[in-house]
Amino acid sequence: MCRPKLFATLLAVFVSAIPVLSAPTVSPRIDVMPLPASVIPAEGRLPVTAAFAVALRGHDDARLRAGLARALRRAEERTGLTFARTPQAEYAFAGEPSAATLVIDCAAAAAAVPEFGEDESYTLEVNSGQAVLAAANGRGVLHGLETMLQLLRSDADGWFLPALRIDDRPRFPWRGLMIDVCRHWQPAEVIRRNLDAMALAKLNVLHLHLTEDQGFRIESRRFPRLHELGSDGQFFTQAEMRELIAYAAERGIRVVPEFDIPGHATSWLVGHPEIGSAPGPYAIERRWGIFDPVLDPTNPRTYEILEGFLAEMAALFPDPYLHIGGDENNGVHWTANAAIQQHIREHGLVDNAGLHAQFNNRIHAMLARGGKRLVGWDEILHPDLAAGSVVHSWRGPEGIAAATARGFATILSNGYYIDLGHPAAAHYLNDPIPADSTLTAEQRRLVLGGEATMWAEWVSPETIDSRIWPRTAAIAERLWSPPEVRDIDDMYRRLAVVARRLEERGSRHESYLPPALRRLAGDDASADELAALRRFVDLLEPVKLYQRGEHQPDSTQFTPLTGLVDCARPDSAPARAFAAAVAAWRAEPSAEHLVALRESLREFAALGAQVHDGLGARAVRLREAQPLAAVLRDSSALALEAVGFLERGEHPPAGWRESTLATLAAAARPQAAVEFPHLTAVRTLIESAAAQP
């Protein structure tokens, strides 16, 4: 994981990922995400009516039928149709494939629990008479059904599937989403709805970050003080976790747990201070950052607890991979502990890094005895790291290159930190193996894939979906689709469609917002005021990287996340549309483009005035919006001046450029942990006006 110390590194990576030009896609224009490996369009369409019937050919089992039933129910909910059922209320299946609208040809059963490296490929062929979905196992069938549901559309003649042939398979076998349930607790219902969304996006790994300075979120029956004292009562029971693992498995998703050791370990030490490197006492952390508490790797009791706990978790989590974190051990308590430093000298470990490597190797041996494979963040990489370990890189290409050069498999998360508030475009072209990569063929085979990371300092169960989706669908496409799929405009076009499909699936990235805005506006807000507030908030984005902590330094784990910044979402669509309009005018400086820009800016100015003089002045919780509304009003006036000069072909008076840009720079400074991303395009208009002869 990464924290403020990596600001410069991450900024460079994100800036380099933002595209200037887009490459064409390899497939025709369809509203599917991830884009399949191969799409061949054909003439015609397959009508979808209440007579829709399914036939199963080849392997047939209860899990396959359950997945099909979920897909059929979603199709019914979307179309309003009711498909045939048996007297037992189960979906009816056609006796003969020739009588079916959809034939599913499954060659074999999928593994009872999803496995790394399974064959996830499928083909889908649709003509005017029938659709045939074929796959090597049930996992591929599930992916094909997700694609088919995204293809389903309607016109005046009814619902249909377009005629085509799809041959599809993932580019990488590890396509994950990490959810931190520690800094802010995320209960089971949050995990379930995000598992449903992951299945739609063809992600196949849920990485649960279960222990942290701010909370120990899993029940331990061997060492109950861990969750009893380290969680504020907010944790998954083992029964709940088994249910989540089964729920994920039904959707083709593996669950990989993370227990962060030896650092980020405060919650371990609340219940068991005897294994800490300093005497304590310890209390759950309520703020964010890198803290000193760390396990004592020279204490036999540490390994006694870890071996018992990890064996217990190995029995609970069926996946062969287990994540130990291993990051951001600042070494303060190790350095201050004379006995630990004596251990380093006596064992020839050189320094704290050598001690950390010794600790990791002991954990590696424990996990191996339980049939588990160790995964850890970049910091575990050391010349003495045990073979077979997997390095999870938040450091980017350098971390991937260093790990694979030593023969370690890797997973990329650098560039996929969705908690940092960057738009989908900043993640989309970030590739585990970029086109200019210097990795050898053997090193490339060691790159397993990637994970989007949802660190939870600034999310609640109410807001978390809006920080994950729909942007993570763009990351999912990068991990599934061919590397040539790089068209940013087409990605955003399809992302807008898949966002609606995600809502249908249960994601709350949109539905949370109206009640959240009502809460800010107060009970006396009119429908017109609420609509204006929604338009205003849609122009805002949260500040990027780790700036929110700078704007709200007094926030703790108990601070309500119900402010203006929690309503603003990454990747403002109106701001992106305005920037595109400015870019269109620059490419073709026509009067029509300027007229459209002037109308948009007038709407912005009026919106700013309305919020400033209305709810911003009246609603207690929207006082922080009032200066922002003034920024929108006044910056739009500046841009309208620039448009006026451009329309008249008139050079601005002396000093106008300098004073206007200075005013704009002041306006563009974030307030209340939010910013107006469209002001970059406003600056372009001002510079263009000043550059006229």
Secondary structure, DSSP 8 states (H G I E B T S, - for coil): ---GGGHHHHHHHHHHHS-SS----SS-S---SS--SEEEEEEEEEEE-TT--EEEEE---HHHHHHHHHHHHHHHHHH-----B-TTSSB-B-SSGGG-SEEEEEEE---SS--TT----EEEEE-SS-EEEEEEEHHHHHHHHHHHHHH-EEETTEEEEEEEEEEE--S-SEEEEEEE-SSS---HHHHHHHHHHHHHTT--EEEEEEEETTEE-B--SSSTHHHHHHSTT--B-HHHHHHHHHHHHHTT-EEEEEEEESSS-HHHHHH-GGGBSS--------S-S--S--B-TT-HHHHHHHHHHHHHHHHH--SSEEEEE------HHHHH-HHHHHHHHHTT--SHHHHHHHHHHHHHHHHHHTT-EEEEEGGG--TT--TT-EEEESS-HHHHHHHHHTT-EEEE-TT-BGGG---HHHHHT--SS-TT----HHHHHTEEEEEEEE--TT--TTTHHHHHTTHHHHHHHHHHS-TT---HHHHHHHHHHHHHHHHHHT--TTTTHHHHHHHHH-TT--HHHHHHHHHHHHT-EE--TTHHHHHSTT--TTS---SHHHHS-SS-HHHHHHHHHHHHHHHS--HHHHHHHHHHHHHHHHHHHHHHHTHHHH-GGGTTHHHHHHHHHHHHHHHHHHHHHHHHT----TTHHHHHHHHHHHHHS-BTTEE-TTHHHHHHHHHHHHT--
